[in-house]
Amino acid sequence: MDELDSKLINMLQRDGRASNAHLARQVGVSEGTVRRRLKRLIQEGIIQVVAMVDPQRVGQRTEALVAIQADPNKIEDVATHLAGLEEIQWVSATTGAYDVFVWVAVPSADELRTFLRQRVGTVAGVRRTETFVSLAMRKRAHIPA
């Protein structure tokens, strides 16, 4: 990855719908060069083209960060299981006091309570959870897996 790749990535992060022609004009190269660079960046898994949904605008009005302590021999299983749940936006296995963090979006506080008790609390290996409800989102960015 070089300086041109970095410029293209930064521009796409600001406007993911920018055309190849627009990007080419901005960085001073041909449209073909931009097309080839983006194709390579996608093929190598450096960037992903995704549609990001704002959970608030599609009825998921309650979002929370859930910190999970798991049995040491079950951490990977817990993270993998949780990654498969539709309500969970991202999952990260971590170091420190908690083993796994997840970001969840659901329609209401009642739905969050039900989700935590029936979907997270029943996962084999989950010992304890601590939930931090989001009051206001200030930045939302796609985090690749």
TARA-V676901 format. One record per residue. N is the residue number from 1. RES is the residue in one letter. PHI is phi as a letter, one per 20 degrees, with the letter a starting at -180 (NA if undefined). PSI is psi as a letter, one per 40 degrees, with the letter a starting at -180 (none if undefined). Layout:
BEGIN
((N & RES & PHI & PSI) (N & RES & PHI & PSI))
END
This chain:
BEGIN
((1 & M & NA & h) (2 & D & c & a) (3 & E & f & d) (4 & L & f & d) (5 & D & g & d) (6 & S & f & d) (7 & K & f & d) (8 & L & f & d) (9 & I & f & d) (10 & N & f & d) (11 & M & f & d) (12 & L & f & d) (13 & Q & f & d) (14 & R & e & d) (15 & D & b & g) (16 & G & f & e) (17 & R & d & e) (18 & A & f & h) (19 & S & f & i) (20 & N & g & d) (21 & A & f & d) (22 & H & f & d) (23 & L & g & d) (24 & A & f & d) (25 & R & f & d) (26 & Q & f & d) (27 & V & d & e) (28 & G & m & f) (29 & V & c & i) (30 & S & f & i) (31 & E & f & d) (32 & G & f & d) (33 & T & f & d) (34 & V & f & d) (35 & R & g & d) (36 & R & f & d) (37 & R & f & d) (38 & L & f & d) (39 & K & g & d) (40 & R & f & d) (41 & L & f & d) (42 & I & f & d) (43 & Q & f & d) (44 & E & e & e) (45 & G & m & e) (46 & I & f & d) (47 & I & c & i) (48 & Q & c & i) (49 & V & d & h) (50 & V & c & i) (51 & A & d & h) (52 & M & e & h) (53 & V & d & h) (54 & D & e & h) (55 & P & g & d) (56 & Q & g & d) (57 & R & f & e) (58 & V & d & f) (59 & G & n & e) (60 & Q & e & g) (61 & R & e & e) (62 & T & d & h) (63 & E & c & i) (64 & A & b & i) (65 & L & e & h) (66 & V & d & h) (67 & A & e & h) (68 & I & c & h) (69 & Q & e & h) (70 & A & c & i) (71 & D & g & h) (72 & P & g & d) (73 & N & e & e) (74 & K & d & e) (75 & I & g & d) (76 & E & f & d) (77 & D & f & d) (78 & V & f & d) (79 & A & f & d) (80 & T & f & d) (81 & H & f & d) (82 & L & f & d) (83 & A & f & d) (84 & G & e & e) (85 & L & e & h) (86 & E & g & d) (87 & E & f & e) (88 & I & e & h) (89 & Q & e & d) (90 & W & b & i) (91 & V & c & h) (92 & S & c & h) (93 & A & e & h) (94 & T & c & i) (95 & T & d & i) (96 & G & o & a) (97 & A & f & d) (98 & Y & d & i) (99 & D & e & d) (100 & V & b & h) (101 & F & d & i) (102 & V & c & i) (103 & W & d & h) (104 & V & c & i) (105 & A & c & h) (106 & V & c & i) (107 & P & f & d) (108 & S & b & i) (109 & A & f & d) (110 & D & f & d) (111 & E & f & d) (112 & L & f & d) (113 & R & g & d) (114 & T & f & d) (115 & F & g & d) (116 & L & f & d) (117 & R & f & d) (118 & Q & e & d) (119 & R & d & d) (120 & V & e & d) (121 & G & f & e) (122 & T & e & e) (123 & V & f & h) (124 & A & g & h) (125 & G & o & e) (126 & V & f & h) (127 & R & e & d) (128 & R & b & i) (129 & T & c & i) (130 & E & c & h) (131 & T & d & h) (132 & F & d & h) (133 & V & f & h) (134 & S & f & h) (135 & L & e & d) (136 & A & b & h) (137 & M & e & h) (138 & R & d & d) (139 & K & b & h) (140 & R & c & h) (141 & A & c & i) (142 & H & f & h) (143 & I & d & h) (144 & P & f & i) (145 & A & f & none))
END
